[in-house]
Amino acid sequence: MKAKGTLKEFCVIGRKLPTETEPVTPLYRMRIFATDPVVARSRFWYFLRQLRKFKKTTGEIVSCEEVKEKHPLKVKNFGVWLRYNSRSGTHNMYREYRDMTTNGAITQCYRDMGARHRARAHSIQIIRCETVAASKCRRPLVTQMHDSKIKFPLPNRVQKPTGGLVQANRPTTYFC
């Protein structure tokens, strides 16, 4: 899987094809993060093959729908549980991100895992992703933003020139 662009959340539902011995088969639903529905369906079969004894040739996808965020304009803290394959083995991990949407947090996660751990997109498996209350956050990169009196000072602000195009003296960039 290539993680190009923003990843989207899909709800994929599939089942084993009914046979004479088993006319009613159970449905399996998964939350898949992928770039498009084609990749989402492919990842669904990849994971289902590992969990149950059937594959794409003996099954069918009932529905594949993109899930939209309920509150996309509110900043939230996301906890992401994942496993990934590195050069030395398989590792489980919990990470926290601050974003407005689940898709944004998962995209951040894929970029971060590639940068910090050299993990390729196909070797990352998202186990769970959910919003975390500010009091339950553990990572300092996220908790530093929970200060109600947080300030972002601009120490090197440049004022726009008011005169002509050519300025005779250097601009002052330090203001107390």
Backbone as CSV, one residue per row, in Angstrom:
resi,resn,N_x,N_y,N_z,CA_x,CA_y,CA_z,C_x,C_y,C_z
1,MET,0.836,-1.187,0.000,0.000,0.000,0.000,0.873,1.240,0.000
2,LYS,0.546,2.201,-0.838,1.237,3.485,-0.839,0.349,4.485,-0.115
3,ALA,0.929,5.244,0.796,0.160,6.225,1.563,0.319,7.602,0.924
4,LYS,-0.118,7.747,-0.320,-0.019,9.039,-1.011,-1.217,9.904,-0.655
5,GLY,-0.967,11.156,-0.353,-2.065,12.066,-0.010,-2.646,11.759,1.354
6,THR,-3.834,12.278,1.615,-4.501,12.039,2.895,-5.209,10.698,2.864
7,LEU,-5.019,9.926,3.912,-5.708,8.638,4.005,-7.150,8.870,4.418
8,LYS,-8.060,8.025,3.934,-9.482,8.140,4.276,-9.912,6.890,5.017
9,GLU,-10.937,7.043,5.852,-11.451,5.909,6.617,-12.599,5.259,5.842
10,PHE,-12.522,3.943,5.692,-13.571,3.182,5.015,-14.124,2.128,5.954
11,CYS,-15.429,1.886,5.832,-16.075,0.800,6.558,-16.379,-0.281,5.521
12,VAL,-15.624,-1.373,5.590,-15.764,-2.446,4.606,-16.432,-3.642,5.282
13,ILE,-17.516,-4.146,4.675,-18.239,-5.303,5.194,-18.174,-6.407,4.143
14,GLY,-17.756,-7.586,4.570,-17.647,-8.714,3.648,-18.065,-10.006,4.325
15,ARG,-18.177,-11.054,3.524,-18.565,-12.359,4.075,-18.053,-13.472,3.171
16,LYS,-18.111,-14.681,3.696,-17.780,-15.864,2.920,-18.977,-16.180,2.035
17,LEU,-18.742,-16.607,0.807,-19.852,-16.947,-0.092,-20.654,-18.131,0.470
18,PRO,-21.995,-18.031,0.451,-22.803,-19.140,0.987,-22.642,-20.409,0.140
19,THR,-22.566,-21.548,0.814,-22.476,-22.850,0.138,-23.655,-23.716,0.577
20,GLU,-23.762,-24.907,0.019,-24.852,-25.810,0.396,-24.700,-26.274,1.843
21,THR,-23.472,-26.480,2.262,-23.232,-26.906,3.652,-23.409,-25.757,4.635
22,GLU,-23.083,-24.523,4.212,-23.209,-23.341,5.078,-23.979,-22.254,4.313
23,PRO,-25.342,-22.309,4.336,-26.121,-21.333,3.553,-26.109,-19.918,4.132
24,VAL,-25.986,-19.790,5.469,-25.950,-18.465,6.108,-24.545,-18.262,6.666
25,THR,-23.858,-17.235,6.148,-22.490,-16.952,6.609,-22.453,-15.634,7.371
26,PRO,-21.582,-15.532,8.383,-21.505,-14.280,9.150,-20.837,-13.161,8.360
27,LEU,-21.217,-11.928,8.705,-20.612,-10.741,8.083,-19.426,-10.284,8.927
28,TYR,-18.405,-9.759,8.268,-17.224,-9.224,8.944,-17.067,-7.766,8.538
29,ARG,-16.958,-6.897,9.562,-16.828,-5.463,9.300,-15.477,-4.977,9.805
30,MET,-14.828,-4.125,9.018,-13.528,-3.580,9.399,-13.443,-2.098,9.098
31,ARG,-12.707,-1.404,9.967,-12.343,-0.005,9.713,-11.007,-0.031,9.014
32,ILE,-10.975,0.431,7.770,-9.733,0.408,6.999,-9.360,1.835,6.624
33,PHE,-8.093,2.188,6.815,-7.588,3.495,6.391,-6.801,3.295,5.105
34,ALA,-7.273,3.916,4.028,-6.636,3.761,2.719,-6.843,5.020,1.887
35,THR,-6.145,5.075,0.755,-6.240,6.256,-0.115,-7.525,6.261,-0.937
36,ASP,-8.006,5.087,-1.335,-9.231,4.993,-2.136,-9.933,3.652,-1.866
37,PRO,-11.174,3.486,-2.370,-11.930,2.254,-2.084,-11.273,0.972,-2.610
38,VAL,-10.535,1.066,-3.689,-9.873,-0.114,-4.263,-8.829,-0.657,-3.290
39,VAL,-8.027,0.252,-2.736,-7.000,-0.141,-1.766,-7.666,-0.646,-0.484
40,ALA,-8.785,-0.005,-0.087,-9.503,-0.419,1.127,-10.000,-1.858,1.004
41,ARG,-10.552,-2.207,-0.152,-11.029,-3.580,-0.385,-9.865,-4.562,-0.336
42,SER,-8.745,-4.183,-0.941,-7.560,-5.036,-0.964,-7.039,-5.282,0.451
43,ARG,-6.979,-4.229,1.269,-6.510,-4.358,2.661,-7.476,-5.207,3.476
44,PHE,-8.782,-5.078,3.193,-9.794,-5.890,3.882,-9.498,-7.372,3.685
45,TRP,-9.228,-7.785,2.434,-8.933,-9.191,2.159,-7.604,-9.607,2.769
46,TYR,-6.653,-8.700,2.805,-5.353,-8.996,3.407,-5.509,-9.335,4.887
47,PHE,-6.292,-8.511,5.604,-6.480,-8.741,7.043,-7.378,-9.939,7.316
48,LEU,-8.419,-10.120,6.527,-9.356,-11.213,6.746,-8.710,-12.573,6.486
49,ARG,-7.795,-12.610,5.529,-7.065,-13.841,5.248,-6.248,-14.290,6.461
50,GLN,-5.744,-13.303,7.221,-4.963,-13.617,8.419,-5.862,-14.078,9.573
51,LEU,-7.096,-13.531,9.627,-7.976,-13.813,10.761,-8.870,-15.032,10.568
52,ARG,-9.378,-15.244,9.371,-10.326,-16.333,9.112,-9.858,-17.199,7.946
53,LYS,-10.462,-18.370,7.817,-10.035,-19.338,6.810,-10.744,-19.136,5.468
54,PHE,-10.747,-17.947,4.938,-11.235,-17.743,3.573,-10.608,-16.496,2.968
55,LYS,-10.640,-16.450,1.660,-9.982,-15.359,0.949,-10.908,-14.780,-0.115
56,LYS,-10.349,-13.900,-0.952,-11.143,-13.160,-1.927,-11.911,-14.076,-2.891
57,THR,-11.309,-15.198,-3.290,-11.953,-16.092,-4.258,-13.157,-16.816,-3.668
58,THR,-13.153,-17.016,-2.333,-14.273,-17.720,-1.690,-15.163,-16.771,-0.896
59,GLY,-15.034,-15.461,-1.119,-15.835,-14.485,-0.382,-16.306,-13.352,-1.267
60,GLU,-17.074,-12.437,-0.653,-17.562,-11.268,-1.391,-17.617,-10.075,-0.454
61,ILE,-17.507,-8.889,-1.042,-17.630,-7.657,-0.260,-19.063,-7.172,-0.407
62,VAL,-19.729,-6.996,0.735,-21.124,-6.565,0.736,-21.211,-5.054,0.553
63,SER,-20.389,-4.297,1.292,-20.387,-2.839,1.133,-19.026,-2.262,1.483
64,CYS,-18.714,-1.139,0.868,-17.468,-0.413,1.128,-17.823,1.073,1.086
65,GLU,-17.918,1.694,2.258,-18.343,3.099,2.339,-17.289,3.940,3.039
66,GLU,-17.144,5.171,2.551,-16.230,6.103,3.206,-16.923,6.705,4.418
67,VAL,-16.208,6.766,5.549,-16.762,7.300,6.791,-16.350,8.763,6.915
68,LYS,-17.331,9.641,7.147,-17.053,11.075,7.298,-16.958,11.418,8.786
69,GLU,-16.139,12.405,9.094,-15.954,12.864,10.474,-17.208,13.619,10.938
70,LYS,-17.615,13.376,12.204,-18.823,14.045,12.715,-18.564,15.514,13.025
71,HIS,-17.406,15.797,13.654,-17.058,17.180,14.015,-15.677,17.518,13.441
72,PRO,-15.607,17.852,12.139,-14.293,18.081,11.524,-13.657,19.431,11.837
73,LEU,-14.364,20.312,12.537,-13.808,21.642,12.829,-13.367,21.786,14.279
74,LYS,-13.343,20.690,15.030,-12.941,20.714,16.437,-11.608,19.980,16.589
75,VAL,-10.659,20.591,17.293,-9.356,19.952,17.506,-9.501,18.885,18.581
76,LYS,-8.993,17.682,18.293,-9.114,16.556,19.223,-7.759,15.871,19.393
77,ASN,-7.644,15.128,20.486,-6.457,14.307,20.719,-6.802,12.877,20.301
78,PHE,-5.948,12.261,19.519,-6.206,10.898,19.049,-5.150,9.952,19.589
79,GLY,-5.592,8.808,20.064,-4.693,7.727,20.458,-4.732,6.676,19.365
80,VAL,-3.563,6.249,18.909,-3.481,5.269,17.820,-2.689,4.058,18.308
81,TRP,-3.327,2.898,18.280,-2.665,1.638,18.610,-2.318,0.968,17.291
82,LEU,-1.070,0.571,17.115,-0.667,-0.007,15.843,0.393,-1.081,16.054
83,ARG,0.603,-1.875,15.013,1.745,-2.789,14.973,2.425,-2.588,13.633
84,TYR,3.731,-2.765,13.641,4.464,-2.605,12.393,5.634,-3.572,12.355
85,ASN,6.038,-3.907,11.161,7.188,-4.781,10.957,8.408,-3.919,10.685
86,SER,9.432,-4.101,11.501,10.695,-3.406,11.264,11.691,-4.415,10.706
87,ARG,12.935,-3.997,10.598,13.961,-4.911,10.090,14.253,-6.016,11.099
88,SER,13.983,-5.739,12.385,14.326,-6.722,13.424,13.145,-7.569,13.883
89,GLY,11.912,-7.164,13.574,10.753,-7.949,14.019,9.480,-7.137,14.006
90,THR,8.433,-7.678,14.669,7.134,-7.003,14.747,7.016,-6.297,16.094
91,HIS,6.512,-5.069,16.074,6.403,-4.279,17.299,4.996,-3.716,17.447
92,ASN,4.498,-3.670,18.679,3.248,-2.989,18.995,3.589,-1.601,19.502
93,MET,2.679,-0.651,19.274,2.987,0.721,19.656,1.718,1.506,19.940
94,TYR,1.829,2.476,20.853,0.742,3.428,21.104,1.291,4.808,20.844
95,ARG,0.594,5.583,20.026,1.044,6.933,19.700,-0.125,7.908,19.871
96,GLU,0.224,9.182,20.117,-0.812,10.218,20.258,-0.562,11.332,19.255
97,TYR,-1.660,11.810,18.689,-1.595,12.915,17.727,-2.710,13.893,18.030
98,ARG,-2.484,15.136,17.646,-3.488,16.180,17.829,-3.889,16.663,16.449
99,ASP,-5.166,16.478,16.127,-5.644,16.830,14.781,-7.137,17.116,14.859
100,MET,-7.691,17.575,13.731,-9.127,17.859,13.693,-9.932,16.658,13.223
101,THR,-9.317,15.756,12.456,-10.041,14.586,11.956,-9.238,13.315,12.214
102,THR,-9.946,12.193,12.231,-9.298,10.894,12.388,-8.372,10.637,11.205
103,ASN,-8.842,10.995,10.003,-8.032,10.793,8.799,-6.721,11.567,8.872
104,GLY,-6.789,12.794,9.381,-5.593,13.617,9.528,-4.611,13.020,10.524
105,ALA,-5.146,12.478,11.635,-4.295,11.869,12.663,-3.614,10.609,12.131
106,ILE,-4.357,9.797,11.374,-3.787,8.567,10.825,-2.739,8.891,9.754
107,THR,-3.000,9.913,8.942,-2.023,10.340,7.944,-0.752,10.817,8.631
108,GLN,-0.914,11.591,9.715,0.224,12.043,10.524,1.009,10.852,11.044
109,CYS,0.278,9.837,11.482,0.884,8.630,12.042,1.740,7.919,10.997
110,TYR,1.221,7.747,9.799,1.975,7.088,8.728,3.240,7.881,8.386
111,ARG,3.114,9.206,8.308,4.277,10.056,8.004,5.316,9.969,9.130
112,ASP,4.830,10.017,10.368,5.697,9.976,11.538,6.430,8.640,11.638
113,MET,5.717,7.552,11.390,6.322,6.217,11.457,7.383,6.054,10.356
114,GLY,7.119,6.621,9.205,8.106,6.575,8.131,9.349,7.382,8.477
115,ALA,9.150,8.528,9.124,10.266,9.410,9.460,11.081,8.881,10.644
116,ARG,10.413,8.490,11.715,11.112,8.081,12.937,11.596,6.637,12.929
117,HIS,10.836,5.746,12.309,11.160,4.321,12.379,11.442,3.689,11.020
118,ARG,11.420,4.469,9.958,11.628,3.971,8.597,10.642,2.859,8.247
119,ALA,9.436,2.941,8.799,8.409,1.925,8.551,7.674,2.255,7.266
120,ARG,7.606,1.313,6.356,6.872,1.502,5.101,5.378,1.382,5.370
121,ALA,4.571,1.998,4.528,3.116,2.035,4.724,2.508,0.637,4.729
122,HIS,3.022,-0.267,3.891,2.439,-1.609,3.813,2.732,-2.442,5.053
123,SER,3.757,-2.053,5.829,4.103,-2.832,7.025,3.428,-2.318,8.293
124,ILE,2.632,-1.230,8.173,1.934,-0.665,9.336,0.496,-1.161,9.350
125,GLN,0.056,-1.650,10.516,-1.327,-2.091,10.677,-1.945,-1.301,11.828
126,ILE,-2.986,-0.535,11.547,-3.682,0.236,12.579,-4.638,-0.715,13.303
127,ILE,-4.426,-0.880,14.603,-5.284,-1.761,15.391,-6.509,-0.998,15.874
128,ARG,-6.278,0.192,16.424,-7.376,0.985,16.969,-7.013,2.462,16.915
129,CYS,-8.020,3.309,16.736,-7.817,4.757,16.751,-9.038,5.393,17.385
130,GLU,-8.845,6.149,18.445,-9.983,6.812,19.082,-9.553,8.118,19.730
131,THR,-10.546,8.972,19.988,-10.251,10.255,20.640,-9.940,10.003,22.108
132,VAL,-8.996,10.773,22.621,-8.552,10.623,24.005,-8.802,11.942,24.722
133,ALA,-9.354,11.870,25.927,-9.587,13.079,26.724,-8.253,13.710,27.099
134,ALA,-8.260,15.025,27.300,-7.016,15.742,27.610,-6.363,15.221,28.889
135,SER,-7.176,14.799,29.867,-6.626,14.298,31.132,-5.973,12.926,30.979
136,LYS,-6.338,12.181,29.948,-5.810,10.823,29.740,-4.603,10.782,28.794
137,CYS,-4.233,11.925,28.200,-3.107,11.959,27.267,-1.796,11.723,27.999
138,ARG,-0.877,10.986,27.350,0.386,10.609,27.979,1.607,11.264,27.350
139,ARG,1.562,11.581,26.087,2.744,12.049,25.372,2.947,13.562,25.526
140,PRO,4.184,13.985,25.837,4.435,15.415,26.072,4.204,16.298,24.839
141,LEU,4.368,15.736,23.651,4.148,16.514,22.428,2.689,16.953,22.297
142,VAL,1.774,16.154,22.880,0.343,16.474,22.847,-0.054,17.274,24.084
143,THR,0.461,16.886,25.260,0.055,17.547,26.510,0.544,18.987,26.606
144,GLN,1.605,19.347,25.899,2.099,20.730,25.946,1.087,21.710,25.349
145,MET,0.175,21.201,24.517,-0.833,22.062,23.896,-2.077,22.242,24.775
146,HIS,-2.147,21.564,25.928,-3.331,21.625,26.782,-3.326,22.793,27.754
147,ASP,-2.308,23.620,27.717,-2.230,24.796,28.581,-3.241,25.832,28.105
148,SER,-4.116,26.310,29.033,-5.142,27.275,28.637,-4.555,28.660,28.358
149,LYS,-3.352,28.932,28.898,-2.724,30.233,28.692,-1.543,30.127,27.725
150,ILE,-1.614,29.213,26.779,-0.517,29.017,25.825,-0.377,30.247,24.931
151,LYS,0.889,30.616,24.666,1.161,31.789,23.826,2.136,31.406,22.737
152,PHE,1.995,32.030,21.593,2.910,31.827,20.485,3.527,33.178,20.126
153,PRO,4.606,33.588,20.841,5.192,34.904,20.581,5.892,34.953,19.222
154,LEU,5.913,36.158,18.647,6.613,36.384,17.387,7.841,37.244,17.677
155,PRO,8.995,36.640,18.015,10.152,37.437,18.425,10.857,38.133,17.268
156,ASN,10.650,37.695,16.048,11.397,38.237,14.920,10.461,38.805,13.862
157,ARG,9.530,39.641,14.291,8.518,40.181,13.391,9.076,41.326,12.559
158,VAL,8.845,41.290,11.291,9.320,42.350,10.387,8.135,43.220,10.012
159,GLN,8.281,44.554,10.220,7.205,45.471,9.846,7.320,45.804,8.367
160,LYS,6.186,46.009,7.740,6.156,46.342,6.317,6.718,47.741,6.115
161,PRO,7.519,47.944,5.066,8.042,49.296,4.805,6.921,50.222,4.335
162,THR,6.942,51.442,4.831,5.898,52.400,4.480,6.328,53.323,3.341
163,GLY,7.639,53.462,3.165,8.154,54.388,2.149,8.165,53.775,0.769
164,GLY,9.169,54.183,-0.028,9.301,53.711,-1.411,9.873,52.299,-1.466
165,LEU,10.311,51.936,-2.648,10.840,50.593,-2.846,12.234,50.421,-2.265
166,VAL,13.053,51.482,-2.271,14.426,51.381,-1.776,14.474,51.928,-0.361
167,GLN,15.032,51.150,0.549,15.144,51.567,1.951,16.615,51.885,2.219
168,ALA,16.893,53.013,2.877,18.267,53.434,3.125,18.885,52.702,4.308
169,ASN,18.101,52.344,5.319,18.666,51.693,6.514,18.075,50.290,6.698
170,ARG,18.766,49.473,7.482,18.306,48.095,7.746,17.026,48.092,8.561
171,PRO,16.115,47.156,8.334,14.888,47.098,9.138,15.187,46.548,10.535
172,THR,14.472,47.075,11.519,14.635,46.568,12.893,13.666,45.406,13.069
173,THR,14.197,44.271,13.480,13.311,43.094,13.621,13.097,42.716,15.086
174,TYR,13.769,43.414,16.006,13.605,43.076,17.417,12.783,44.138,18.121
175,PHE,11.634,43.713,18.666,10.748,44.628,19.395,10.533,44.074,20.791
176,CYS,10.625,44.918,21.792,10.436,44.453,23.192,9.001,44.206,23.538
